[in-house]
């Protein structure tokens, strides 16, 4: 567990340092995510097959964080309620724009991904009707 | 009675623990409500927790800054959690490589649709340029959205609010709407959540399926890059 957190936080730090020194347009954690993906994939092709490419403490820590990722957005979300004042002006166009652009973005991304993947003929992975918890 | 409460509350209020506990408890309550409502989309634990905590802040007259002094420890974990998305991404690399044409096209069309329709609807309904360009970058991960908003003449605080509200909307309606559109593919569900709703929507699909988590991570990362290229061009078409 400690080793996994050292990896995750260490790579976030490396990402942050790279962002500042190279003036990259991406936030530090996303650069860290890209770096960890590269490392894990390199381990995978260096012989650690399949699941073993990811050390099991890291897999457990990652699963735990991802399973509860919603919680991590609560403090920032409370902040927007505290600052609803910015929404008061022009709230009709803002609310309509937010709803419509979010729904369209979801629908277009999902539909294009689904149909292009089917045409290209990649393995079809079904999403079950009821979310499995 | 009030004096007793004040005496107990005030020293405690100085430490981060009370609001930290309240935030986690509110989220657990949200999960219980979600389970009780048989995973009904509107029973979103993030939304429930935000409403409960906001209500408590209002009722106790606590300023947000004091709340955040405790809650920042939760927000801090967003960094390592984002890095952790590399794990499902690496485990599902074969699927990601195989669906590259789909990912590229879906990303390009979804990202453009989201940014353009946001600006167009705000302008069409009479909103100003600042409101329109606070909307344009709202689908990407918050740190990118904030710096883009500033660059193109939006209001960063408004963009932050829209990014979170949009993420919650995408988390609530995403799976239902995509199933209604007969999209029954975890890759498409994950990518759409990452592109249209960033981290919050991803946090809803990622725990359900590893493949969805991988494509959500991909969507967040690539959409950040693409939007950072598109939105400044869009801003040039509508000069200040």
Interface residues (C-beta under 8 A of the other chain):
Chain A: X5 X8 X9 X11 X12 X15 X25 X26 X27 X28 X29 X30 X32 X33 X34 X35 X36 X37 X40 X41 X44 X50 X51 X53 X54 X58 X59 X61 X62 X63 X65 X66 X67 X68 X69 X70 X71 X72 X73 X74 X75 X76 X77 X78 X79 X80 X81 X82 X83 X84 X86 X87 X89 X90 X92 X93 X94 X96 X97 X98 X99 X100 X101 X102 X103 X104 X105 X106 X107 X108 X109 X110 X111 X112 X113 X114 X116 X117 X120 X122 X123 X124 X125 X126 X127 X129 X130 X131 X132 X133
Chain B: X23 X24 X26 X27 X39 X45 X46 X47 X49 X50 X51 X53 X54 X57 X64 X67 X68 X71 X72 X74 X75 X77 X78 X79 X80 X81 X82 X83 X84 X85 X86 X87 X88 X89 X90 X91 X93 X95 X98 X99 X101 X102 X103 X105 X106 X107 X109 X110 X111 X113 X114 X115 X117 X118 X119 X121 X122 X123 X124 X125 X126 X127 X128 X131 X132 X134 X135 X138 X139 X141 X142 X143 X144 X147 X155 X157 X158 X160 X161 X162 X164 X165 X166 X167 X168 X169 X170 X171 X173 X174 X175 X177 X178 X179 X181 X183 X184 X185 X186 X187 X188 X189 X191 X192 X193 X195 X196 X197 X199 X200 X202 X203 X204 X206 X207 X208 X209 X211 X212 X213 X215 X217 X219 X220 X221 X224 X225 X228
